């Protein structure tokens, strides 16, 4: 087995929705990023790559590459999973935490779990996503942005 941890953060800017776990959530601002700003998927990609000892998302999909501008992060996750599978591994489980004061996440978590499990070739039961606030402390508490942590367990692929 291999364990990986990922972390990502993006600040808020102008817009009317945030994309988290591939789900567009109406909000009075958007996340600023070279891609779609999906901090959850970015943290998951970093966890997967970390478990493999393959660096991070920026190494594989640099923000200096125009092909990555505005890209749907679900495409990045599917490409990272190709690396995982090619190396002979599969997802054991994923546990992720979103950190934000707003928007409210509870109604959207089921959709995020569906998206991530589909993109990772896993069951919904292998994917857990939680959301929490910082009780108004720090950048997230001041509603300046959103952060995400992800931990994955990879296991040798079953034939």
N, C-alpha and C positions, 0 to 999 in steps of 0.2 A: 504494500500500500504506500501511497505518497500523499502528503498533506500540503496544501498551498493556501496562502492568505493573500487577499487583495484589498486595496483601499483606493477610493477615488473621491474627488470633490470637484464640484463646479459651482461658480458663482451665478447669481441671478442677473439677468439683463432684460431688455425689452422683449415682450412677447405675450402670448395668451395661453400657453400650455407648456408642460414639462413632459418629457418622455422618460419613463422609468420601467425597466423590464419589458420594453417594447410596447408599453401602453401609454397613449397620449392622455394626460390628465389636465383638464382645464384649470388654468391658474392665471393670476394677473401678471405673471412674468414667465420668462423661459430661462433655460440654462445656457450659458455662454460656453461654446466649445467649437472646435474645428469640425467635429462630427455632429451627431444629433444630441450630444451631451448626456447620454444615458449613463449616469454614474453607477447604477446597479450593474448593468452589463459590463461596464469597464472594470469594475472591481472583480466580477466573476472571471473575466478574461485574464486579469492579472493573477488571480488565485490559481487558475488552471495552468497558466504558463509557469508560475512559480513552482507548482507541484512537479512539473517536468524539468525544472532547472533551465527554462528557456527564456529567461528575462521577463519583459513586461510588454504590455500592449503597444507602448510607444516604440519599442524596438521593431516590432512586427508591422505596425501600421503608423508610421511617423506622421505628425501633423504638418510636416514639410512636403508631403506627397499630395499634390492636388487631387489625386484619385480618391483620397479619404475625406475631402471636403464635404461636409453635410451627410456623410454616409450613415445609413441605418446601422446602428450598433448590433442588431441581430445578425447582419451579414458577417460582422467581425467575429461574433461568438461562434457562428457556424464554421468559419475558417479556423478558429482556434481549436474547435472540436475535431476538425480534420487532422490537426497536428497531434492532438491527444490520441486519437484512434490509430493514426499511422505509427505512433510510438508503442502501440500495443496495450493501451490503457482504456478504461471506461470510467464514467462517473460512478462513485459509490454513493455520495450524497453531497449536497450543497446546503449551507446555512448562511444566510445573508441578512444584514440589518441596514435599513435606510435610516438616516438621521436628518430630520427636518422638523421645523415647527409647522410648516405649511408647504404644499397642500396636504389635506388629510388623505391617508393612503389606504385605509382599511377596505374600502369598497373596490379597490383596484388590485389587491394582492392576488386574488384568485387568477385574474387574467395574466399577471406577471408570471405566476407559477406555471400556467399553461404554456406561455411563450417560451420560457427558459427550458422547461422539460422537453418541449418539442425540438428546440434548437440543439439540445445536448443529447438527444437520443435516449432520454431517461423517462421514468414515470414521474407523475406529479408528486408522488410520495417520497421521491428522492430529493425534492427541491423544497426548501423552507425559506420563506421570506418574512421578515418582521419589520416593523417601523416603530421608531421612538422619537421623542423630542429630547432637547437638552435642558428643558425647564427654563427657557429663555437665556441660557448661558452660551457664550462664545458666538462664532460667526453664524452657526445654524440657528441659535437662539435669537439672534438679531435679524433673522430672516434674510441673510446675505447670500445663502447658497444651500446646497444639499450635499451630504456625504453618504458613502456606502462602504460597508465592510463585507467581505465574503470569505468564507472558508470552505474548501473543497477537500474531499477525500477521493482519491483515484485508486482504482483496483485494477489488477491485471485483467484484461478483457477475456471474457468467457467465450470459448469457441462456439 
